[in-house]
Amino acid sequence: MLHSAEEADAPLRILHVLRAPVGGLFRHVQDLTREQIARGHKVGIVADSLTGGEMAERQLAELFPHLALGLLRVPIRRLPHPSDLVAAIVIARRVASLRPDIVHGHGSKGGVYARLTGLLSGNRSPVRVYTPHGGSLNFEPGSRRHRVFMAIERVLAARTDALLFESAFIAGRFETFVGKPKGLARTIPNGVSPAEFIPVEPRPDAADLLYVGEFRRAKGVDTLIDALSLLARDNIRPSLLMVGDGPEAEILVARAEQAGVGGQLTLHARMPARDAFALGRTMVLPSRFESLPYIALEAAGAMLPLVATDVGGMPEIYGPYADRLIACDNPQILAATLRAALAETEGRRAKAAALHDFVASRFTVDRMVNDILQGYRDALAARAKRLAATPSGEAARKSRARPFAAGVTRD
């Protein structure tokens, strides 16, 4: 385990812990893992075994040969469950055997397990890093369960060496509900690769409107269907392709049929985002809740015209163009915005180009990874400084550092 400034340039042993290998959080972990490996670090992943399906299996299988610290999949429930204790023990044993320098927890459950590791080992435990990705901070604010979750976050805050928020919005939520961070805390936005800033042209048979994501209430797809119903009253009937899956797919189809717009709606299973972008002319993100969604960054990178709601970190993505965002949970406003977007073909492409250029100047994967690695280094340096402040800590640090100086490596 690295503990000194002398070892600041050495490769790190990094273990990422998350629950569900799906969505933007998993995309973030994959990008981070690949780039950290490319920079010479040894990386491992711990993830839930109950979710993700075939796509997660395939993506993890691609990563597996490159994971020097291996892959562990263990059942992890979304909400608190008696099985959490078993998972915590299994993950703690994994961490003890790997002796990573950094344990980076992603999302609420990943953050819990990452920060519980080494509970009895004090300063010998890994540096614990937490990126909320929304998680419990967005879970039913004001409810009793939310208050319980925030109380847990406050307890775990004492065991957090670095908070790396993916958006200023989530950093603000943390300060509001949990408290002002006492240690290292930074906002490091998500980023996408250079290839994702190449524009995608729509196919000749592309749908008028495109939605890509999960089919659940937080994403506001029901308001999109209601907006289509309002447009149909004026005989405006754009086609809508919905790409993804989720627990409310059947409910949404039934809602569309009842509203008389079922014939305009087509569902498609999950596919790579850039493949989906070619199937639509205007992307719609009608979310009620978001953090800093990758799908918005990807759509902007592809120069796909975008209609989105003013939630979470979306204003950070839009920057100087944030006045284009609309209120969420309002079918009337959404319908009016879609009507205008469908009418102004040239105008919407110009707006898409301007947003593309802004996103390309700020939200790159290279910048994201560099800043996260610097966060790790600074957290390690802060840990070393605290250890050096105690006589026993300095002696222990020198004792642990001596094998590394002699060229002995760990596996």
C-alpha positions as CSV (number, residue, x, y, z in Angstrom):
1,M,0.0,0.0,0.0
2,L,1.4,3.4,-1.0
3,H,1.7,5.8,1.9
4,S,4.4,8.5,1.1
5,A,5.2,11.4,-1.1
6,E,8.3,9.5,-2.3
7,E,6.0,7.0,-4.0
8,A,3.8,9.7,-5.7
9,D,4.6,8.5,-9.2
10,A,4.4,4.8,-8.6
11,P,1.6,2.7,-10.2
12,L,-1.5,2.4,-8.0
13,R,-3.5,-0.6,-7.1
14,I,-7.1,0.5,-7.5
15,L,-10.3,-1.4,-6.7
16,H,-13.6,-0.1,-8.0
17,V,-16.8,-1.1,-6.1
18,L,-20.3,-0.6,-7.5
19,R,-23.6,-2.3,-7.4
20,A,-25.4,-2.5,-10.7
21,P,-23.3,-2.8,-13.9
22,V,-25.7,-0.8,-16.0
23,G,-26.3,2.8,-17.1
24,G,-24.1,5.8,-16.8
25,L,-22.4,4.7,-13.5
26,F,-21.2,1.5,-15.1
27,R,-20.1,3.5,-18.2
28,H,-18.1,5.7,-15.9
29,V,-16.4,2.8,-14.2
30,Q,-15.5,1.1,-17.5
31,D,-14.0,4.3,-19.0
32,L,-12.1,4.9,-15.8
33,T,-10.8,1.3,-15.6
34,R,-9.6,1.2,-19.2
35,E,-7.8,4.6,-18.9
36,Q,-6.2,3.7,-15.6
37,I,-4.9,0.4,-17.0
38,A,-3.6,2.3,-20.0
39,R,-1.6,4.5,-17.6
40,G,0.0,1.5,-16.0
41,H,-2.1,1.1,-12.9
42,K,-3.4,-2.3,-11.6
43,V,-7.2,-2.3,-11.4
44,G,-9.9,-4.6,-10.2
45,I,-13.8,-4.4,-10.1
46,V,-16.4,-5.6,-7.6
47,A,-20.0,-5.6,-8.9
48,D,-23.4,-7.0,-8.3
49,S,-24.1,-10.4,-9.8
50,L,-27.9,-10.0,-10.0
51,T,-28.2,-7.2,-12.6
52,G,-26.7,-6.2,-15.9
53,G,-27.8,-9.1,-18.1
54,E,-26.0,-10.2,-21.2
55,M,-24.7,-6.7,-22.0
56,A,-22.9,-6.5,-18.7
57,E,-21.6,-10.0,-19.0
58,R,-20.1,-9.1,-22.4
59,Q,-18.6,-5.8,-21.2
60,L,-17.1,-7.3,-18.1
61,A,-15.7,-10.3,-20.1
62,E,-13.9,-7.8,-22.4
63,L,-12.4,-6.1,-19.4
64,F,-11.5,-9.2,-17.4
65,P,-8.2,-10.2,-19.1
66,H,-6.8,-6.7,-18.3
67,L,-7.9,-6.6,-14.6
68,A,-4.7,-7.2,-12.6
69,L,-6.8,-7.2,-9.4
70,G,-9.5,-9.4,-10.9
71,L,-13.3,-9.3,-11.0
72,L,-15.6,-10.2,-8.2
73,R,-19.4,-10.4,-8.6
74,V,-21.5,-10.8,-5.5
75,P,-25.2,-10.4,-5.0
76,I,-25.9,-6.8,-3.9
77,R,-29.5,-5.6,-3.5
78,R,-30.5,-2.0,-4.4
79,L,-32.2,-1.3,-1.1
80,P,-31.0,-2.3,2.4
81,H,-31.3,-6.1,2.8
82,P,-30.1,-8.8,5.3
83,S,-27.8,-10.1,2.5
84,D,-25.8,-6.9,2.8
85,L,-23.9,-8.3,5.7
86,V,-22.7,-11.3,3.7
87,A,-21.7,-9.0,0.8
88,A,-19.8,-6.7,3.1
89,I,-17.9,-9.7,4.6
90,V,-17.0,-11.1,1.1
91,I,-15.9,-7.7,-0.2
92,A,-13.9,-6.9,3.0
93,R,-12.0,-10.2,2.5
94,R,-11.4,-9.4,-1.1
95,V,-9.9,-6.0,-0.1
96,A,-7.8,-7.6,2.6
97,S,-6.3,-10.1,0.2
98,L,-5.7,-7.6,-2.6
99,R,-4.2,-4.8,-0.4
100,P,-5.1,-2.0,-2.8
101,D,-3.9,1.5,-2.4
102,I,-7.3,2.9,-3.4
103,V,-10.8,1.6,-2.9
104,H,-13.2,3.7,-5.0
105,G,-16.9,3.3,-4.3
106,H,-19.4,4.3,-6.9
107,G,-23.1,4.9,-6.1
108,S,-24.7,4.5,-2.7
109,K,-24.1,0.8,-2.2
110,G,-20.7,0.8,-3.8
111,G,-19.8,3.7,-1.5
112,V,-21.0,1.8,1.6
113,Y,-18.9,-1.2,0.9
114,A,-15.8,0.8,-0.2
115,R,-15.9,2.8,3.0
116,L,-16.5,-0.1,5.3
117,T,-13.4,-1.9,4.1
118,G,-10.6,-2.1,6.7
119,L,-13.0,-1.1,9.4
120,L,-10.6,-2.4,12.1
121,S,-7.4,-1.7,10.4
122,G,-7.2,2.1,11.0
123,N,-4.4,3.8,9.1
124,R,-3.4,0.6,7.4
125,S,-6.6,0.5,5.4
126,P,-6.8,1.7,1.8
127,V,-7.6,5.2,0.9
128,R,-11.3,5.3,0.5
129,V,-12.8,7.4,-2.3
130,Y,-16.5,7.9,-3.0
131,T,-18.4,9.1,-6.1
132,P,-22.1,9.3,-5.4
133,H,-23.4,9.4,-9.0
134,G,-26.7,10.7,-7.5
135,G,-27.6,7.5,-5.7
136,S,-29.3,7.9,-2.3
137,L,-28.9,11.7,-2.6
138,N,-31.7,11.6,-5.3
139,F,-33.8,8.9,-3.6
140,E,-37.2,10.3,-2.6
141,P,-35.9,13.5,-0.9
142,G,-37.9,14.3,2.3
143,S,-39.1,10.8,2.8
144,R,-38.2,8.7,5.9
145,R,-36.0,6.4,3.9
146,H,-34.1,9.4,2.5
147,R,-33.5,10.7,6.0
148,V,-32.2,7.3,7.1
149,F,-29.9,7.1,4.0
150,M,-28.5,10.5,4.7
151,A,-27.9,9.5,8.4
152,I,-25.8,6.6,7.0
153,E,-24.0,8.9,4.7
154,R,-23.1,11.2,7.6
155,V,-21.6,8.2,9.6
156,L,-19.6,7.0,6.6
157,A,-18.4,10.6,5.8
158,A,-15.9,10.1,8.7
159,R,-14.4,7.2,6.8
160,T,-14.1,9.0,3.5
161,D,-10.7,10.1,2.4
162,A,-11.9,11.8,-0.8
163,L,-15.2,12.8,-2.3
164,L,-15.1,13.0,-6.1
165,F,-18.4,14.4,-7.3
166,E,-19.4,14.0,-11.0
167,S,-21.4,17.3,-11.0
168,A,-21.7,20.5,-9.0
169,F,-25.3,19.6,-8.6
170,I,-24.6,16.4,-6.6
171,A,-21.9,18.2,-4.6
172,G,-24.6,20.7,-3.6
173,R,-27.0,17.9,-2.7
174,F,-24.4,16.3,-0.5
175,E,-23.7,19.5,1.4
176,T,-27.4,20.1,1.8
177,F,-28.4,16.6,3.0
178,V,-25.2,15.3,4.5
179,G,-23.1,18.3,5.5
180,K,-20.0,20.2,4.3
181,P,-17.2,17.7,3.4
182,K,-14.5,17.8,6.0
183,G,-11.7,16.4,3.8
184,L,-10.7,16.4,0.2
185,A,-13.7,17.1,-2.0
186,R,-13.7,17.9,-5.8
187,T,-16.1,18.1,-8.6
188,I,-14.8,16.2,-11.6
189,P,-17.3,16.0,-14.5
190,N,-17.9,12.9,-16.5
191,G,-16.2,12.9,-19.9
192,V,-16.4,11.1,-23.2
193,S,-13.8,9.9,-25.7
194,P,-12.6,11.8,-28.9
195,A,-14.5,9.3,-31.1
196,E,-17.7,10.3,-29.5
197,F,-17.4,13.9,-30.7
198,I,-17.7,12.8,-34.3
199,P,-21.2,13.8,-35.6
200,V,-23.7,11.0,-36.3
201,E,-25.9,11.5,-39.4
202,P,-29.5,10.2,-39.1
203,R,-30.5,7.3,-41.4
204,P,-33.1,8.1,-44.1
205,D,-35.7,6.1,-42.2
206,A,-34.8,7.7,-38.8
207,A,-37.7,8.4,-36.4
208,D,-38.7,12.0,-35.8
209,L,-38.0,11.7,-32.0
210,L,-35.6,9.4,-30.1
211,Y,-35.4,8.4,-26.5
212,V,-32.5,6.4,-25.2
213,G,-32.5,5.2,-21.5
214,E,-34.3,3.4,-18.8
215,F,-38.1,3.1,-18.8
216,R,-38.9,4.3,-15.3
217,R,-40.6,7.2,-13.7
218,A,-37.5,9.2,-12.9
219,K,-36.8,9.5,-16.6
220,G,-40.1,11.2,-17.3
221,V,-41.0,9.1,-20.4
222,D,-44.7,9.3,-19.4
223,T,-44.6,13.1,-19.9
224,L,-43.2,12.5,-23.4
225,I,-46.1,10.3,-24.2
226,D,-48.5,12.9,-22.8
227,A,-46.8,15.5,-24.9
228,L,-47.4,13.4,-28.1
229,S,-51.0,13.2,-27.2
230,L,-51.3,17.0,-27.0
231,L,-49.5,17.3,-30.3
232,A,-51.9,14.8,-31.9
233,R,-54.9,17.1,-31.1
234,D,-53.4,19.4,-33.7
235,N,-52.7,16.6,-36.1
236,I,-49.0,16.6,-35.4
237,R,-47.9,13.0,-35.2
238,P,-44.1,12.6,-35.0
239,S,-42.8,9.0,-34.8
240,L,-41.0,8.1,-31.5
241,L,-38.4,5.4,-31.1
242,M,-37.6,4.4,-27.5
243,V,-34.4,2.5,-27.0
244,G,-33.7,0.8,-23.7
245,D,-35.5,-1.3,-21.1
246,G,-36.9,-1.0,-17.6
247,P,-39.6,-1.9,-15.2
248,E,-42.3,0.4,-16.7
249,A,-42.1,-0.6,-20.4
250,E,-45.5,-2.3,-20.5
251,I,-47.1,0.6,-18.5
252,L,-45.7,3.1,-21.0
253,V,-47.0,1.2,-24.0
254,A,-50.4,0.9,-22.4
255,R,-50.4,4.7,-21.7
256,A,-49.5,5.4,-25.3
257,E,-52.3,3.2,-26.5
258,Q,-54.8,4.8,-24.2
259,A,-53.7,8.2,-25.3
260,G,-54.2,7.3,-29.0
261,V,-50.5,7.6,-29.9
262,G,-49.5,3.9,-29.7
263,G,-49.1,3.8,-33.4
264,Q,-46.4,6.4,-33.3
265,L,-44.3,4.5,-30.7
266,T,-41.7,1.8,-31.4
267,L,-39.6,0.1,-28.7
268,H,-36.2,-1.3,-29.3
269,A,-33.9,-3.2,-26.9
270,R,-30.7,-1.6,-25.6
271,M,-28.0,-0.9,-28.0
272,P,-24.8,1.2,-28.1
273,A,-25.8,4.9,-27.9
274,R,-24.1,5.9,-31.1
275,D,-25.9,3.2,-33.0
276,A,-29.2,4.5,-31.6
277,F,-28.4,8.1,-32.5
278,A,-28.6,7.3,-36.2
279,L,-32.1,6.1,-35.7
280,G,-33.6,9.4,-34.6
281,R,-33.6,13.1,-35.8
282,T,-34.1,14.8,-32.4
283,M,-33.2,13.3,-29.0
284,V,-35.6,13.9,-26.1
285,L,-34.5,13.7,-22.4
286,P,-37.7,14.4,-20.4
287,S,-36.1,13.4,-17.0
288,R,-37.4,14.3,-13.6
289,F,-34.1,13.5,-11.9
290,E,-30.5,13.4,-13.3
291,S,-27.0,13.9,-12.0
292,L,-24.7,14.4,-15.0
293,P,-26.1,12.0,-17.6
294,Y,-23.7,10.4,-20.1
295,I,-26.5,10.1,-22.6
296,A,-26.7,13.9,-22.8
297,L,-22.9,14.2,-23.2
298,E,-23.0,11.5,-25.9
299,A,-25.9,13.1,-27.8
300,A,-24.2,16.5,-27.7
301,G,-21.0,14.9,-28.9
302,A,-22.8,13.2,-31.8
303,M,-24.3,16.7,-32.7
304,L,-27.8,15.3,-32.3
305,P,-30.5,18.0,-31.8
306,L,-31.5,17.7,-28.1
307,V,-34.6,18.6,-26.1
308,A,-34.0,18.2,-22.4
309,T,-35.3,19.2,-19.0
310,D,-33.7,21.6,-16.5
311,V,-32.8,19.0,-13.8
312,G,-29.7,17.9,-11.9
313,G,-26.4,18.7,-13.7
314,M,-28.0,19.4,-17.1
315,P,-27.3,23.2,-16.8
316,E,-23.6,22.2,-16.3
317,I,-23.7,20.3,-19.6
318,Y,-25.4,23.1,-21.5
319,G,-23.3,25.9,-20.0
320,P,-24.0,29.1,-21.9
321,Y,-27.0,27.5,-23.6
322,A,-28.8,26.5,-20.4
323,D,-31.7,28.7,-21.2
324,R,-32.7,26.1,-23.8
325,L,-33.6,23.6,-21.0
326,I,-37.3,23.3,-20.1
327,A,-39.2,22.6,-16.9
328,C,-39.6,18.9,-16.1
329,D,-42.9,17.0,-15.5
330,N,-44.9,19.4,-17.8
331,P,-46.3,17.8,-20.9
332,Q,-47.6,21.2,-22.2
333,I,-44.2,22.8,-22.2
334,L,-42.6,19.7,-23.7
335,A,-45.2,19.6,-26.4
336,A,-44.7,23.2,-27.3
337,T,-40.9,22.7,-27.4
338,L,-41.2,19.6,-29.6
339,R,-43.5,21.5,-31.9
340,A,-40.9,24.2,-32.4
341,A,-38.0,21.7,-32.7
342,L,-39.8,19.7,-35.4
343,A,-40.5,22.9,-37.4
344,E,-37.0,24.4,-37.4
345,T,-34.7,21.8,-39.1
346,E,-31.8,24.2,-39.8
347,G,-32.1,26.0,-36.5
348,R,-31.9,22.9,-34.4
349,R,-28.8,21.6,-36.3
350,A,-27.1,24.9,-35.6
351,K,-28.0,24.7,-31.9
352,A,-26.7,21.1,-31.8
353,A,-23.4,22.3,-33.3
354,A,-22.9,25.0,-30.7
355,L,-23.7,22.6,-27.8
356,H,-21.3,20.1,-29.4
357,D,-18.4,22.6,-29.3
358,F,-19.0,23.6,-25.7
359,V,-19.2,20.0,-24.5
360,A,-16.1,19.1,-26.5
361,S,-14.2,21.9,-24.7
362,R,-15.0,20.6,-21.2
363,F,-16.2,17.1,-20.9
364,T,-13.4,14.8,-22.1
365,V,-12.5,11.4,-20.7
366,D,-8.8,12.3,-20.6
367,R,-9.5,15.3,-18.4
368,M,-11.8,13.3,-16.2
369,V,-9.3,10.5,-15.6
370,N,-6.3,12.8,-15.0
371,D,-8.3,14.7,-12.4
372,I,-9.5,11.6,-10.7
373,L,-5.9,10.2,-10.5
374,Q,-4.7,13.5,-9.1
375,G,-7.5,13.2,-6.5
376,Y,-6.2,9.7,-5.5
377,R,-2.6,11.1,-5.2
378,D,-3.7,14.0,-3.1
379,A,-5.7,11.7,-0.8
380,L,-2.7,9.4,-0.4
381,A,-0.4,12.4,0.4
382,A,-2.9,13.7,3.0
383,R,-3.0,10.2,4.6
384,A,0.8,10.1,4.6
385,K,0.9,13.5,6.2
386,R,-1.5,12.5,9.0
387,L,0.6,9.4,9.6
388,A,3.8,11.4,9.8
389,A,2.2,13.6,12.4
390,T,2.4,10.8,15.0
391,P,5.7,9.2,16.1
392,S,4.3,5.7,15.8
393,G,2.8,6.5,12.4
394,E,6.1,7.7,11.0
395,A,8.0,4.6,12.1
396,A,5.3,2.4,10.7
397,R,5.3,4.3,7.4
398,K,9.1,3.9,7.0
399,S,8.8,0.2,7.8
400,R,6.1,-0.3,5.2
401,A,7.9,1.8,2.6
402,R,11.3,0.0,2.8
403,P,10.4,-3.0,0.7
404,F,9.2,-0.8,-2.1
405,A,12.4,1.2,-2.1
406,A,14.4,-2.1,-2.4
407,G,12.5,-2.9,-5.6
408,V,10.2,-5.6,-4.2
409,T,6.8,-5.7,-5.9
410,R,3.4,-6.9,-4.7
411,D,1.0,-9.1,-6.6
